[in-house]
Amino acid sequence: MAGTDTSLGYEQARDELIEVVRKLEAGGTSLEESLALWERGEELAKVCRHWLEGARARLDSALAAREAEPGGAAD
């Protein structure tokens, strides 16, 4: 994730993204401020997507390991 703020946790990024969307929807910002908010929102969405993809990979791995065990779900 080059250029993405990976120090943010999922919940922190999600909450900030909600705030960015709220500000954009409320309007009343200059074009420059709106663009900066949009860019920050895109960055936060990437952080959230990264966390969700990681969670999906962990779940897939855990399910595959469980099915590979004797007596697992595939048996």
C-alpha positions in Angstrom: 0.0 0.0 0.0 2.4 2.6 -1.1 1.5 6.0 0.2 -1.3 4.8 2.4 -1.3 5.6 6.1 -1.1 2.1 7.5 -0.7 3.3 11.1 -4.5 3.8 11.3 -6.6 1.0 12.6 -9.8 0.1 10.7 -12.2 1.7 13.2 -10.1 4.9 13.3 -10.0 5.2 9.5 -13.7 4.3 9.2 -14.7 7.0 11.7 -12.5 9.6 10.1 -14.0 8.6 6.7 -17.5 9.1 8.0 -16.5 12.6 9.2 -15.0 13.4 5.8 -18.2 12.3 4.0 -20.4 14.3 6.5 -18.3 17.5 5.8 -18.6 17.0 2.0 -22.3 16.4 2.2 -22.8 19.4 4.4 -21.2 21.6 1.7 -20.1 25.2 2.4 -16.4 24.4 1.8 -14.3 25.9 -0.9 -13.3 24.0 -3.9 -9.8 23.6 -2.5 -11.1 22.3 0.8 -13.5 19.9 -0.9 -10.7 18.5 -3.0 -8.5 18.0 0.0 -11.4 16.3 1.8 -12.0 14.1 -1.2 -8.4 13.1 -1.4 -8.3 12.3 2.3 -11.5 10.2 1.9 -9.9 8.2 -0.9 -6.9 7.6 1.3 -9.0 6.5 4.2 -11.1 4.2 2.0 -7.8 2.5 0.9 -6.9 2.0 4.5 -10.3 0.4 5.3 -10.1 -1.8 2.2 -6.6 -2.9 3.2 -7.8 -4.0 6.6 -10.9 -5.7 5.2 -8.8 -7.6 2.6 -6.5 -8.7 5.4 -9.4 -9.9 7.5 -10.8 -11.8 4.5 -7.4 -13.5 3.9 -7.2 -14.5 7.6 -10.7 -16.0 7.5 -10.0 -17.8 4.3 -6.8 -19.2 5.7 -8.5 -20.3 9.0 -11.3 -22.0 7.1 -8.9 -23.8 4.8 -6.9 -25.0 7.7 -10.0 -26.2 9.5 -11.2 -28.1 6.4 -7.8 -29.7 6.0 -7.9 -31.2 9.5 -9.1 -34.7 10.0 -12.7 -34.6 10.8 -12.9 -31.0 9.4 -15.8 -29.5 7.7 -15.1 -31.3 4.4 -15.4 -34.7 6.0 
